[in-house]
Amino acid sequence: MRTYDVDGVSVQVVRKRIKNVNLRVKADGQVEVSAPLHAADAFVASFVREKRPWIEAKRAEMAASPRAEAAAA
């Protein structure tokens, strides 16, 4: 697993024997991408840039969730 910075977003990239690129935003706001072994780093970075609005929406959604509010208290 490697960590990259894509336009200010810290992204953990996991290379796997898969066909598609998978994007997840974890409960702590960390972004994780599962990518095929043959996918170039530039492709992964481009994918994250393209999905930036979705990433920010999910982070905001998680920050406003009752679970996050309870953890902050």
GIZI-V553433 format. One record per backbone hydrogen bond with DSSP energy under -0.5 kcal/mol. CO is the residue of the C=O (numbers start at 0). NH is the residue of the N-H. If there is no record, write none. Layout:
co=CO nh=NH
co=CO nh=NH
This chain:
co=1 nh=12
co=3 nh=5
co=3 nh=10
co=4 nh=6
co=5 nh=8
co=7 nh=9
co=8 nh=5
co=8 nh=10
co=9 nh=30
co=10 nh=3
co=10 nh=12
co=11 nh=13
co=11 nh=32
co=12 nh=1
co=12 nh=14
co=13 nh=34
co=15 nh=17
co=15 nh=36
co=21 nh=33
co=23 nh=25
co=23 nh=31
co=25 nh=28
co=29 nh=25
co=30 nh=11
co=31 nh=23
co=32 nh=13
co=32 nh=34
co=33 nh=21
co=34 nh=15
co=35 nh=38
co=39 nh=43
co=40 nh=44
co=41 nh=45
co=42 nh=46
co=43 nh=47
co=44 nh=48
co=45 nh=49
co=46 nh=50
co=48 nh=51
co=50 nh=54
co=51 nh=55
co=52 nh=56
co=53 nh=57
co=54 nh=58
co=55 nh=59
co=56 nh=60
co=57 nh=61
co=58 nh=62
co=59 nh=63
co=61 nh=64
co=64 nh=68
co=65 nh=69
co=66 nh=70
co=67 nh=71
co=68 nh=72
